[in-house]
Amino acid sequence: MTKYRVSVSKYKGLFYFDSSFRPVPLEQHFIGIRGKAGSPQSKKNLDYVTYLKVSELVAQGHQVMVFVHARKDTVKSALALKETAIAEGKGDDFICEDHPQYSMFRRSIGESRNKEMKQLFDHGFGIHHAGMLRSDRNMMERMFEARAIKVLCCTATLAWGVNLPAHAVIIKGTQVYDSSKGAFVDLSVLDVLQVFGRAGRPGLESSGEGYICTTEDKLTHYLDAVTSQIPIESKFQGGLFDSLNAEIALGTVANINDAVRWLGYTYLFVRMRKNPFFYGKSSLKVVFEEAFIPLIGVPREATMDDPQLGNKRHELITYAAQKLADVHMITFDRSTGTFTVTDLGRIAAKYYIRHSSVEIFNKKFFQKMTEADVLAMLSMSTEFDQIQVRESESTELELLMNRIPCDVKDGANTSQGKVNILLQGAISRESVEDFALVSDMAYVMQNGGRIVRALLEIAISKKWANVTAVLMGISKAIEKRLWPFDQPLKQFDLKPDILYGLQQWADDWSPAQLASLSAADLGKLVHLNDRHGQALLNAAKQFPAVSITYDLRPLGPDVLKICTRVKRAFSWNSKVHGTNEPFWLWIEDFQGLLILQLTHLIFRPATDVLNIDFVISIPNGIPPPSVTIRYVSDRWMGAEDEVYIPLESLVMPTASLSNTSLLHLPLLPTSYVIKDPSTAKAIAGKIDHFNAIQTQTYWSIVNTKCNVLLSAPVGSGKSSLAHISISMTMIQSRESWIIIITPRRSVAFETVSELGAILKHTGITVDYTTGHGVLDRPRGRVVRVLTAAQLLSAISKRNNSIPILGLDVVICENLELLDSTYELAISLLRHATQTSNTRFVSFSGSLNDASDMADWLDVDPSGLHSFRPRDRDQSLVFSTTTFTIPQSGALFKAMAKPAHAGIRMAPPGESAIIFIPSLGQCKPIALDLLTQCALEMETERGYLSPDTSLDYLEDRLARFQDTSLIDFVSKGVGFFHQGVHKSDRNLMLELYAEGLIRVLIVPRDSCWTLPVRATVVVVMGTQYFHVEAEGSDRQLRDYDLTELVRMQGRAVRQTGTGYFYLFCQAETKDTFTRFLNDGLPIESRLLETDDLARWVSLQKGRDGGLKAQDILDVLSFTFLSRRVVSNPTYYDCTSTSRDENLSRIVDELMLRSAELADSSSANSLTPSLAQTKSDT
């Protein structure tokens, strides 16, 4: 019967035991009760027949379990049996006062709040059902097992959940109320068999007895069902919708074909093939009637035409998927059959919320709701359908409703109203007397917390500020059993007299106000002594509070970055706070309705300050009146704060007009423009024609003497133009000196290698200089490659008043990576060459606004070439996929399937690069990708090309020093990072070039040293954990935009289409896509470090030092001096006057340099100091 479900062979591995194997033989008795089912006469007959059997069995010295089908019937049946026994003079037969442990059990039961249970125990009866408290149920089980009670009236939950046998079991009636149908149905045969399984005590008795009392018309049905072998039928149809949603949310089912295959693994599929009639229209009607979808039947002939029921499974999945799509839990593309989980579906799967509840929430959930509205909506959830209104509870519910704070529109006469009242009563710590209400209240609290957290995540996904704050309060209210208006310090374990005094005399004082007083003052405030005041002071200081400051940093005419600093303002106590304190931080609009950006942060014992950057859009460059930063603790009621940010005086930078239009010119052949034979020979085979950008800018860069700035997308040939320009300049003279400045050492090495190959036979020297004299004019024709850190170190040691002579050209590479070191080095070099004819030729990636950089480098409008990313010649498909899962292993599990799909987009034989946040995630993510590959392609070769020779592969694998890499490389997956041995890393690149490795996994920080490209580039996540210093807490940060540009550039190839897939958090998508498509924002970082102050301090130690005017003169050569006019708010300037802003900066520099004068770091700018910052 079940072997098909678990794929067990019926010849071995399948074990079947019939009733003859039962350790205690069972007598089965079937008793027919006269009277119409549910009639008073039938109930009276049923009660009396049950009593006769119970009395008979007890008289024989046996224990009896009486199974009923409603919680209240356990008490009613027990009382009826007790009263009948007393009326017939047999009450003493049931009493167990002679039991040796009777007095102990009597004391234990006296501690229970269940009055009926206490009353019945004295007469030898007990009750048991799921609505009782766990402690009461455990007590009943112990008493019955110890034979301290003789008759236990219980529901079927005892038969299913607890191994508690008795000599005899009696099933009293077979009519069970089904709340989902609103009618009575027959007790299932499976329940009957399970109850009969309780009969007989192995090892203690030689037999057991099972009795089923039912109406005469049902007697034959149960007789046949119990004595015959009835197969178990599947009930999976009822949970199909929610199960399918869970699989889609997990990523294991992505389309109809996946779902049809998944359904083939279920027991439902097995039984549909074996018993298609049972799963015809009539049986499915009950399952699908609440879903309001067309009915699906399985005609018997369908198994002949389609033995695997592929069409029927397809039909079933399609209906279920359409239902999920209708309630917005998934998006269902009928044309392709693909499923995509929505935030609503993911949250429902995470918190086990039924689709029917989601349907209700879709209708009742609004952007602005009060606590009463939220509680009313919560009470409608179908998870509470089993909570029924009972007449005996109405009075107590009415009294409870009068004591709770929020109005209940439905009153106490509906199921929703009852749930609402019980939930509010539990939060208010109200007590109820009725034992059924006690259990219902516990159930409501247990499930209410889960559903509220789901609603909270739904509100966050919708960016609804008002209702998010309300739901956070209700979530904590359920957890703490404390209302938001209650005194927050009630969450501490303070003595009752302190809490009373606090509520009586200082209830309107906030914890922060209390923490500002002394212990003596607090003692007086609450009319107690100093010792009580100290306890109150400790609690107030430990109450989670923060101090929030911010800086406004416009990144463009319509983008504002708000740099937020959250400082801990409470004392950490591990007993109170545990290992961490989570909280939410978000920015909401001036109306308080929409969350503009949100983050979830964690304070740990070592955390003092958390830095968070929010990036928000400013439509049309017109700021709103204000925004608000809101802080809300995830655990503590009342731990909230908000900071109002006025934006009325905010000055946003103006829109850029510096972009260059790409002209449709005939592409220049390199043979036409490069006349030097050695240079032409060096680039032969690499470049036949210039691309469009090279063609348009060639004349300006190579054939003029003016300063030039080329801002163009990655892969547009900027470096090639620079190398050709250097070659042409050098060849035209016998004495020539060129300096190439790079932001990173890795870029310098790459430049030396490429340029050295071009100039190898020209007699021109290319060197990477790190020693002294790098700014001394050399003899002959020399190209010196320096990092910005090396240049700053060298130029800082020179006398600022002595100019640098004889320097012909300065090439500035990768200016999009401009930091304080790079800017200061170029600024000082420009200041030192202002009297000479030094030409500055600069290159950068595409910039959002290059006009100020051109002005800084003294570039005329004719020399400025600023192209947008879309102007590249190469074809690049850019796709963004967003996720709302926090940074965790679950996030990368969810990303694995779309990442694998992206890899599969590469043509046969082409490769992919996967960028991930950290080195430690390389192998887990590789395993996830290989798992997805195995599931889809059903092969163990992974991404390895099918035509790869295994002998050749084995020979290459034997060369690895780290044998742990072999399992991955043998499946076509490699790694590139500093944690791999250099020889293994080089071997990886070799195998990647040969096509043996088709997927290369690279951590974020290795993107700068990765020398290869790929057809497909996937960025799996755009956040990483950063640690400032050893021992400090880690903080979650977003990737820098320059890193994403570098990663995107790895997908740009000279031939063929590249594919770039960006997987990021939903709130960062707009920012990333905006700047990746329009160009990078660039601002001066001189004021973010002490580089400039150290330089000033160093110059002060020289002859006469520097005066304020000298510093002002140097500052006029910086990029900063241009940006304080164009974007003053970014630098905390209130004026648009350059002189006024620079004068203020000079004053601050003088003070800061004085502070650094006595520190050892002010003695010199050593290469290692600046270089470390530049190269890491």
N, C-alpha and C positions, 0 to 999 in steps of 0.2 A: 504493500500500500504506500509506504513512504520511500521505498528504495529509489524511485525515479527522481525524487526531490534531491536526494543527496548522492545520486549516481553510484549506488551500491549494486554490485552483482548479486543476484538472488541465489547464486550457487556458493559464494563465499563472501563473508562480510555481513550478510543479512541474518539476524537472529530474531525468531518469532516465538513468543511464549504465550500459550493459551491459559485458560483458567486452571488447568490441572497443575500448573507450576506455582499456584498461589500458596504461600506458606501456611495460611489458615483458610480452610474451606469456607465458602460463603453460601449461606442460604438466602435466596432472593424471593421476596414476597410481594405480590402485586395486589393491592386492595382497591376495589372500585367503590366510590362514594356515590350514593344516590342523590339526585337533585341536579338542577341546572347549574352549570358552572357559574359561580359568583352570587348565587341566590342565598338568602338567609338560611334556608333549610340545608343547603349544601354545606355552608360554613359551619352550621351547628353540628351536622353529622361528622364533618371532618374533625372538629375539635374533640368530639366524644370518642371517635375511633382512635385518634391519636392518643388520647388519655388511656384508653383501654390497653393499647399496646405498650405504652410507657410504663403503666402501672404493673402490668404482667412481667415485663422484663426486669424492673427494679425489684419486684418481689422475689425474683430468682437470683438477686444479688448482682445484677449487671448494671453497667453504666450505659447511658443512652444519649446520643446526639440527635436533636430534632432540628432539621434544616427547614428554614422558612425563606421567603424571597423578598423581604423588605426589612429594613432596620427596625422600624417600629414594631413589626410583627414578632421580633425576638422577645420583646418585653411583654407584648400582649399574650403570646402563646405561653410564656413562662408563668405569667399571672393566672391565665385560664387553667393551666395544669395544676398549679398550686391550690387554687380555690376549689377545683373539682375534687382534688385529693382530700382536702380538709372537709368538704361537704360529705364525702363518702366515708369519712373516718379513717383514711389511710395516709394522713399527713405525716405521721411518725415514720412511715417506711422510707421517706425521702430525706429526713433530717440526718446529718452526719456529726452530731455533737460528740459521739464517742471516738471520733478520729483523733489520733495522738497529737496532731499538729493543728487541731481546730482553733485553739485559742490564739496561736500565732497568726493564722490566716485571718482570724476575726479582727485582730489588731491592724493587720495590713489593709484589709478592706475598709476599715474605719477611716483611713487617710484619703480615700477616694472621694471625689465630688459627685459621683454617680449614685444618686439616692436609690434608684431602682435596683442597682446591682447589690447594694448593701442589704436592702429589704429581702431580696430573693435568696441571698446566700444563707440566711438564717433558716430557710426552709429546704435547703439542699439543691437549689436551682442556680444556674448561671446563664449569662448571656454573652454573646460575642458577635461583633460585626465591625466592618471597616470604619464606621463612624465614631467608634469609641477611641479614646486616647490610647496611644501605644502602651502606656504603663498599665492601664486597666485591662487591655487585651492580654498582655503578658501575664498579669495576675490570674486571670481566668484560666489561661492555658496551664499554668503551674498547679492551680487548685484541681483542675479536672485530671491532670496527669497523676496527681497525688491521691486521687479518689476522695478529695474533700468535698466534692459536689457530685451528685449522681446523675443529674439531667442538665445538659447544656443546650440551650436554644440558640441557634447560630444561623448565619447566612453562608452562602457557598464560598465566601472568601476564606473561611477556615479550611474548607476541603482543598482549595487550591494553594493556599499560602503556607499552611502549617502542617507538619507531620504529627497529628494528634489523634491516634486511633481510639475507638471505643468498641465494646462488644457488639453493639447494635446501633444502626443509624436509621432514622425515619425521615423520609422526605414528605413534608406536610404540604400537599398541593403542588400543582405543576403549572400554575398560571403566574407568569413573571411580567412585571410592567417594564416596557421598553420606552424610555423617555424620548429616544430619537424618533419613534413612531407614534408616541402618544397613545399607545394601546397595550393590552395584555397579549402576550405571546406564550407559546408553549416552552417549557423548560427544555433546553437542548439535551440530547441524548448524551453528549460528552460530559455535561454537568452531572447527569445521573450516574454515569460510570465513575466519575471522580468522587462523588459522595459515597457510593457503594465501596469505593476503595478504602474508606476510613473504617469500615467494619472489620472487626477482628483485631486482637492484640497479639502479634507474633511473639512467641516465647512465653506468653502468659495464659493463653486460652487455646482451645482446640478447634474453635469454630467462630464464625461471625454471622450476623444477621442483618439483612438490608430490607427495608420496607419502603415502598413507594405508594402513597395514598393519592389517588387522582379520581376524577369523575369517570363514570362508567363509559362514556363515549370515547375517552382517551386511553382506556385500559389496554385495549388491543394494540394500539400504536406503540405504547411503551413496552409491552410484552414482546412484540416482534423486534423492536429496536434494540432492546437490551440483550435478548437471547440470540439475535442474529448478528453476523459480522457486517456492520455498516461502515463503509469507508469514510475517512475523514475528508470533508470537503474544504476547499480554500475559502477564507474570509478576506483575502487580500484586496478584493475589489473595493471594499470600503475605505481602504487606506491608499489606494492607487495614486490619487492626486497628490497627496502630501509626500508619498514616497518618491514619486517621479520628480517632484520639486527638489527634494533633498539630493537626489542623484545629480540633477542639473547643477545645483549649487556647489556640489563637490567637484564637478567637472568631469565625472565619469560618464555622463550622458550629454552629448552635444548636439545630437540630431535625432531624427525619427529612426534611422537605422540603428543607432546606438541603443535607443530605447526599446526597439523591437527585440534586439539581441538580449538586452537586460531582462526583459519580461520573459524571455525563454528560459531563464535560470530560476524562475519562481515555481512554487508548487501549484499556483493557479494555472500555469500553462500545462503542467502535467495532468491535472484533473480536467481541464477543458478538453484535452485530447481523449482522456479515458471516459469521461461522462459529459459529453457535450449537451445532453438534454438538460442537466441540472443548471448549466450556465446559459440557458436559452433566455428568451425575452422575459419570461415570467419571473425568473430568479433575479435577473439583473435590474428589474424594475425597482425593487426595494433599494438596491445599491445606489442607483443613479437618480432616483426621483428628487432628492434634495439638490442635485447639481443642475437640474433642468436641462439636460442634454438628451439628444435622441437615443433611444434604446438600441442596444446591440445584442443580437442573438447569435448562437452558434448552432446552426442547423446540423442535424446528424450527418447529412450527406457532405457537409463541409470538410469533415475529416478525411473523406475519400478523395475529394478533389484537391485538397490542400492539407496533407498529413501534418505538416508543421504549423498549420494555422497562421501562416505568415500574413495573410490578408486581414484576418481577424485581429491579430496582434497590432497590425498597423492601424486598423480602424480604432481599436481601443486606445492606443497611444495618442492618436490624432485628436480624439474627443477629449482625453485628459489634458493634453497640451493646450488645446483651445480654451478649456475651462481655466487653466492657470493663466493663460494670456488675457482672458477676459477680466480677471481680478488683478492684473498687472504684476503678477509674480514672475512671469517670464515674458520675453518677446519671442514670438513664434513666426518665422518666415515660412509661409506655406509653400512658396515657390521653390525654396531650397531645402525645406524641412529642417532648418537649423533652429536650435534653442539657445537663448542667451538669458541667463538669470538676471533679474533686476535686483536693486537694493531691497525691495519689498520681499522678493522670494528668498534672497540670501538670509535676511533677518528672520523670516518665518522658519526656515530650515534650522537656523542656529538655535532658536528658542522653542522649537517644536510647536509652532502656532499653526492651527488648522487653516486650510484655505477658506473655509466657511467663516472663520473669525476675521480673516483678512478682508473678505467681502464686506463684512459689517463695518470694519474700520475705514474702508474706502468711502463709505457713505457718511460716516459720523465724525471723521477726523478733519479738523479745520486748523487754519493757521493761528487763530487766536481762541484760546479756550481757558476757562477757569478750572479750579480744582474740582468743582461740582460737575462740570461738563465731562472732564476726563474720567472721573469715577463712574459716571453714568454710562459712558461708552465702554469702559472696561467691564462693567457688569453685564453687558450684552454679549460678551465673548462666549462662543459655543463651548469653550472648555468648562463652563459652569452649568452646562445643560442638566447635569445630574442633580444639581441643587434644586430641590422641590419645596414648595410651600406646604406646610402642614398646619391644620387648624389648631392643634395644641400649642403652636409656637406664636400665634398671631399676637396675643397679648404682650408677651415678652418682647417681640420685635417692635411693637408700637412704642413700648416704654423706652427701648433702646434708641429708636429713631428720634425721640424727643431730646436725647442727650448728646447726639452727635452734631458736629459743626456744619456739615454741608447738607443742603436740602436734597431729599430723595423724591424726584418727581413721580416715580412709579409707585411709591408707597410700599407698604409691607405685604401687599397682596399678590405680588408677582415675583417670579424667580429672580429677575434682574434687580428688583427693589430689595429683596432679601440679601442678595450678594453684596449690594452697595452698603446696606445697613451693617452687615457683619464685618465688612472690610473696615469701615469707619470706626465701628465699635472696637475692633482689635487694635487699630492705631491709637485710639483713645484709651486703651487698656481697660475697657469695660469688661465686666464679668457677666456671664450668662449662666442660668441655672439648668436649663434643659440639656440633657447629655447629648442629644442629637445636634443641638445648636452649637455646643462646644466643638464637636467634631467638624461640623460644617464651617465654623469659623476658622479652625485650623487649616482646613482644605482651601478655603478662600485666601487665607494669608499666604499659604505655600505657593499657590498658583498665581495669585495676584502679583507677587513680586516679580515672577518670571515674565508675565505678560506686560507689566509696566516697563521693564527693561527693554522688551521688544518694541513697545510703543516709543520709548525714548530714542532708540536707534532709528526708528522710522522718521521721527521728527527731525533728528539730526541730518539724516539723508536728504530730507526735504528742505533743510536750511531754515526751519521755522524757529525763530528765536524765542518768542513768547511761550509757546507750548513746550519747547525744550526745557526751559527753566521750570515750568510747572511740573513736568513729568520727572525731572530730577528731584524736585521736592517731594513728590509722592513716592518715588522709588525709595528715597531715604526714610520717608515716614513709615513705610511698610517694614523696612529693615530695622529701624530704631524704635518703632511704635511711639512716634513722637511727631507732632504736627509742626509745620514751619513756624507757627506763631508761638510755640512753646519756648521756654527759657533754654537756650542752647547748652548751658552748662549742666543740664539734667542728663546729658550723655556721659558725664563723669560719675565715678562711684563716690559721690559725696554723701555725707551723713544726712539723714532726713531733716534734722533741725537746721542744717546749713541751707538745704534746698528750700525749706519753708521760709527761712529768713530772707533768702535771695528773692523768692517770688513775692514775698510780702512787702519788702522794703526797697528792692532794687531790680524789679522785673524789667524795667525799661532801660537798664544799663546794658551796653554791649560788652562782650568779653574784652575787647580792646580797651574800653574805658575802665573796666575793673582791673585790668592788668597794669594800668598806669598808677594805681593807688598802692599804698603800703599795706602790709598785713594788718597793722593796727587800725588803719582807716577802714579797711574792709570789714574787720571785726565789728567796728562801731556801726558801719553802714547796715549790716544785717543783724544788729542788736545782739552780737555774740562776742566772744573773747578773741585775743590775738591768735590763739592756736587755730581756731576756726577760720579766722581771716587768712592765715598762712595757707591752709588747705584750699581755700577759695582762690587765693592768689596763684598757687601752683596750677590749678585747673585753668584759670584764665590765661596764664602764660603758655600753657600747653595746647590751648585751643588753636587749631590750624588757621593761621592768618598770613597774609603776604603783603608785601609792599610792591606796587607796580609803577614803573616809570617807562617812558617811551621816547623815541626820536622819530621824526618824520623824514623820510628819505624818498623824494620823488625819483622815479626811474625813467620817466618819460612824460609827455604831455598828458597822458591819460592813465598812468600807472603809478601807484603810491605804495612804497614799502614802509611799514610801521615796525620799527625795531623795538621790541618789547623786552623789558628786563624785569623778571619776577624774582624778588628776593624773599627768602623765608623769614618770617617775623614771629616765630614761635619756638619754644624750647622742645627739643626732641626727647621723648620718653618711650623706650622700646616697649614697655608694658602697655602704653596707651596707643602708640602709633604703629607698633609692629616693625616690619622691615621697610615699609614704604607708605606714602600717602599720595594716592592718585587724585588728580583734579582736572577739570575742564577749563580751557581758556578759549574765548572766542571774541571776535569783533562783530558787532551788530550795527545795522543801519540806524540812522537818527530817529526813525520811528519805532525802533525796537521790535520789528517784525521779522527781519531777515538776518540770518547769520551770513556774514560776508566771508569769513574764514574761521576755522575751528581746529583745535588740536587737543589731544589728550596727553597730559604730562604727569610725571611722577617725581615726587620729592623722596629722597632717601636720606639716611642719617648723615652722609657726607655731603649732601647737596646744600649749597648756600644760595646760589643764584642760577636761574635758568634763563637763557637767552632765546627768544623766539622771534622770527621774522614773519610778519603777515604781509602779503601782497594783495592789494585790492585795486579794483578798476575805478577810475574817475571818468565817467562817460562825458565825452566831448570836452574834457579838460576843465569842466566846471565842478569844483568840489561841493559836496553836500554841506549843510550847515555844521554837521558834526557826525562822529561815530563814537561808539562806546566799547571799551574793552571790559569784558565781564569774566570774572573768576568764580567758579563754583566747585566746591569740594565734592568728590565722588562718594564720600562716606559720611561726612559730618554735616548734620543739619545746622543751618545758620552760618556755615563757613563760606561766606560769599562776599564779593566785593566788585565794584565797578569803577572805571576811570573814564571820565568824560573827556573827549578830545575835540576841541573846537577846530573847525577847518575853514571858517569864513575868511580868515586872513592868509590862508595858505596860497603861496605863489608856486604855480606849476610851470615847468619849462615849456617854451613854445615848440610847436611842431617843427620838425626838420624839413628843410627845403634843399638839403645838400646832396640828395641822391642823384646819381648819374644815370641817365637813360642808356640802355644798351642799344648800340647802333647795329644795323644789319649790314655789315661791311664784308667784302670778300676776304676770306681767311688768308693771311699772309703765309707763304711757304718759307720755312726757315732758311732754305738755300738762297733765297732772294735777299734776306736781311743780314745774314751772318756770312761775312766775307773772309774772316780769319780761318784758314784751313784746319788748324789744330782744334779750334773750338767747334767748327762744323763737324769734324771727325768725331769729337767726343759725344756730341748729341745725336749723331746719325743713328737712325733706328729707334731712337726714343721719341723724338718730336719731328714730324714731317711738316706739319702746319701749325701755326698758332691757333688757339681757339679764339672765340669772339672777343673775350675780355682782353686777352693778350694782344690781339690785333689792334683793338681800340686804344690801348695804353702804351703800346711799344714805343712810339715816337717820343712821347713825353718822358718816358723813363730812360731810354737809351740815348736819344739824340739831342737832349736839351741839358742845360746846366742848372735849371731851376730845381727847387725842392719839390718833391713829389710824395703824395700819400695815396696808396692804392688800398682801398678797403673792398675786399671781394670774398665770395664764399670759399669754403674749403674745397680744394681740388681744382681751382681755376688757374693754376700755373703761376702763382705769385713767386715762388722760390725759383722757378726756371727763369723768369724775367730778371730777377735779382742777379742770378749767376751770369746771365748773358750780359747784363749791364756792367757787372764787375769786369768781365772778360774784355768787353769793348773799351772800357775806360783804361784798363791796365795796358792794353796792347798799343794804345795811342801815345804812350809816353814811356821814357826810360826810367823815370823816377816817379813812383806813385805809391800812395799809402791809403789803404781803405780799412775801416773798422766795421765789423759786423757785430751788432749787439743782439743777444738772444736772452729771453727771460729764464730759460732753464738750461742746465748743463746737458741734458739729453738732446735738446734741440741744437746746442753748439756742436756736439759730437756728430750729429747727423749732417749739419751744414759743412763741417770740415771734410767729412767723407765724400759728400756729393760734389762740393766745389773742387776738392783736390783731384777728383777723377776728371773733371772738365779741364782744369788748368795744368794737368800733369806734364804736358809736353811744351808748355809755353814759357818756362823759366820763371814763372810767378810763384812766390812762396805763399803757402796757406798754412797758418799755424794757430794752435789753440794755446794762448799764452796765459800763464797763471802767476808768473813772477813779477819782479820789479821792472820798471821801465816800459810798461805796456803803452804809455802815452808819449814815449820818446820817439821822434821820427826815425824810422829805420832807413837803411840804404837799399837802393834797388826798388823792385816792385814787390810789395808785401801786402797780404790780406791777413789781418788779425781778427780772430774770432774770440769774443769775450762774452761772458755772462754779465747781466746787469749788476750782480753783486760784485764781481771782480772790477768792473769799471768804477763803481761807487767807491770801493776801497782805494783804488789807485788815484782817483781824482780828489778824494778827500784829503790825501796826504800832500797834495800840491798847494802852493800858495794861490789863493783865490784870485789875486790881482795879476798873476802872470798868465798871459794867453797861451793857448796851444796853437802852434803854427805848423803848416805843411800838411795838415790832414785834408785829403782831397774829398773823400766821400765817407759818409756814415750811413750804414744800412741798419735800419731798425726792424727786426723781425717780430712777428706775432705781438703787435701792440694791443691786441684784444686781451692779452694777459698782463696788462699794465698794473703793477702794484706800486707801493711806495718806493721800494728800492729802484725799480725800473724807471719810474718817473723822476726821482731825484737824480739818478745817474745821468739821464738824458738832459735834464734841465741844467745841471752843472756843466755838462759838456757843451751845450749850446751857449751858456754864459761864457765859457772859456774860449770858444771859437767865434765869438761875435765879431771880432775884428778881421777874421780871415774869410776866405771864399769857400769854406767847407760846405759841401752839398749834403743835404739830408734826404735820403730816399727811404721811405717808410712803408711797411706792409702790415696789414691786419686782416682779420676775418671781417665779415660784413658787420657794420655798426649801424645802430639805429640813427645816430646823429654824429657825423664825422666832422662837422664844421669847426667845432672848438679845438679838436685835435689838430686839424689843418692849420688853424690860427696859431696854435702853440708851436708847431714845427715850421712856422713861417712859409706855409705853402700857399701860393697864389691860387685863385679859383681855377685857372687853367691846369694846375698841377694836381688838383683834387679829383680823384676818381673813386666814387663811393657807390658800389653796386649792392643790390639786395640779394639775399640768398637765392631767390627764384631766378636770378640772372645766370646761374651756372649752365654750362653747356650740357653737362651730363644729366641723364634722366634719373630722378630719385623719387621713389614712392614713399611718402611719409604718412604713417598711420599711428594713431594714439588710442590706447585702451586704458580706461580708468578703473581703479579699484577703490573700495571703501574699507577694506580690511586693514587694521593697523599693522605696523611693521612687526612681522612675526613669521614663524615657520609656516603657519597657515596661509599667509599671503603668497609665499613662493610656491606652495602646493597648488594654489589657485592659478598662479601664473604659468605653471608647467605646461598645461595643455595648449593655451594660445601661443606660448613660445615654440612648442613643437610644431604647431600649425604654421607659424612663421618660417621655421626652418624648412618645412616641406615646400614652401613657396619657391625655394631656390631651384633652378633648373638642375637636371641630373648632372652630377659631377661638380657642381658649384658648392661653395662653402658658406658657413655662417659663423658669426662672432656673437657671443652672448656676454654682455656686460652685467656684472652683479655687484652688490655693495661691498662685500669683503671676502678676503681669502678663505676664511673658515667656512663659507657657504659653497665653495666650489664643488666638492664631492657630493654633498646632499642634493644640490640642484642638478648635477650631472646624473645622479641616480633617478631623480624624478623625470628628467627628460628621456632617459633610456627606458623607463617604465612606460611612459606614454608611447614611445616608439614601438615597444614590444606589443602593447595592446592594439595599436592600429595596424602595424605591418606584420604582426604575428611571426616575427623572426628574432633570433637571438644575436644576429649580427649587428644590431643597433643601427648606427648611421654609416656603417662601413659600406663602401660601394660594392655591389654584387660581383663585379668582375675583378675584385682584388684577389691576388694570389695569396693563399694562406702560407705557403712556404716563404714567399718574399716578406710577408708580414711578420712571421716568426723570426726571421733574420733581423729585422729592424727592432723588434721588441727586445731582443736579447741585448741590445746596446744600452738599455735604460739602467741607470744606477739605482733609481728608486723603483723597486719592483711593484709598489702599490699603485703605480700609474699604469701598469700593463693591462689590467682588467678594463680600464676606461679606453685606452688607446686602441685596444683590440676591437673595440666597438665604435671606433671613429670619433671619439671625444678626447680632446686634449685640454691642457691648462697652460696659461701664460701668466706668471707672476714671480715676484722675487723669492717666494718660498720654494720654488722649484730649482734644483741644482742647475748651474749655468749650462753644463753639458746637456742635461736633459731638456732644458729650455730651448737650446739651439736645435736639438734633435726634434723637438715638437714643431718648431718652425719649418724644419726641413720636411717632415712628414706632412705638415699642412700644405706646403708648396707642392708636394707630390700628389695631394688629394687623398692620402690615406686618412688623415684627420680632417673631417668635414665640419666638425663643430668645435670651436675654440672658446673656452670659458675664461673670461678675463675679469679680475676684480677692478673696481673703480679706479684705484690709485695707480694701476698699471696701464691705463689708457694712454698716458703720455709716452711710454716707452714701447708700445706695441708697433712693430714696423710693417704690419701686413694689413690688407683690406679684405673685404668679403662681399659677396652678393647680398647677403642678408645680415643685418645687424639688429639685435634685439637688446634693448635696455630693460632688464628685469628689475624694476623699482628705481626710484630716484631719491631714496633716503638712506642714510647710513648713520651708524652710531659713532660719535666723535668723543674722544677723551682728551681733555685739555692737558693734563699732566698726570703722572703716575700717582695713583691713589685717589684721584678725583673721580667724580661720578660721570658716567657717560651721558651724552646728550644726543638726541635725534636731530639730524640736520638734513637739509635738502642738498642735492648735487648743485655744484656751481654751474651756471649757464655755460661757461667756457668748457667745462668737462663734457657737457652734452653736445656742444658743437664739435668737439674733438671726436666723440663717439659717433656722431652722425657722419663726420667726414670719413670714417672707416668704411662707409657704405657707398662712397662716391668713387666710381671707377671710370677710366677713360673710355671703356667700351661696355656696352650692355647697360641694363637697368639695375639700379641698386634699390634695396628695400630696407627702410628704417622703421622699426617698430618700437614705440616708446610706451612702456607700461608705467603708469604713475598714479599717484593719489588724485582723486577727483578734484580736490580744491586747488591743485597746482597745475592742472592741465592747461587752463587758459593762459597762465603766465608763461609756461614753457613754450607752448605752440606760438604764442604771440612773438616772442623774441627769436625763436628758431626760424620763423618765417619772415620777420621784418628786420632782423639784425640785433646785435647785442647792445644793451645799454652800457655806457662806460662813464665812470666817474673817477675823480682823483681819490687816492687812498692815502695821501700824504699825512692827513690829520689822524688816521687810524692807528699809526705806529709812532715810535719815537725816533725814526730814522732822521727826520729833519731836525729835531731837537738835539740829537747827538752830534749831527754835523755842525750846528750852531755852537754847541759846547766845545767841540774840537777846534773850531776856528777862533773861539775866544782865547784859547791858550796860546795862539800864535802872536806874532808881532802886532801889538796894538789891538788885536781882536777885531770883532765886528761891531759896527754900530747898527742901530735900528734901521737907518737908511740903507746900509749895505745889505741887510737881510731882506728889506723890502725890494731892493734892486734884484736880488737873486730870485725872490718869489715871483717877480714879474716874468721870469722865464719858465715858470712852471705851468703845467696843465691846470693846476688848482686855480691860478689867477684868472683863467677864462671861465671855469665852471662856477666860481662864486658869484659871477654876474648872471650866467645863464640859468643856474639852478641854485639860488642862494639858500633855499630851505634845507637842501641836502646837507649843507655845512653849518646849519644853525645860525645863518645870517638873516638879519631882518631887513637889510638894505640891499639894493641892487647896485650900489656904488662900489666899484672895484677898489678904489683907494681906501674907502672906509672899512670894507671887509678885510683887506689885507693888513691894514694897520691894527685891527683887532687881533688878527692871527699872529702878527709879529709880537704884540704884547704878551700873548699867551705863550709863544715860543721862548721868549726871554725868561719867563718864569719857569717854564718846564726845563730849559737848558740849565738853569741855575740849580734845580733839584737834582739834575743828573751829573753836575760838575764833580761831586765827590764820589760817585759810583765808579767802579772799575770798568763798566761798560762804556764810559764816556772817554776813556783814554784813546781809543782808536776804533775805527770801523774795520774790524778784521774780516778777511774774506769768508772765514768759516761762519761768522755770525750772520751776515747778510745772505750768504750762499745757502745756509741751512734753511732759512725761511723761504728762499726763492725756489729751491730744488725739491722740497718736500711736497 
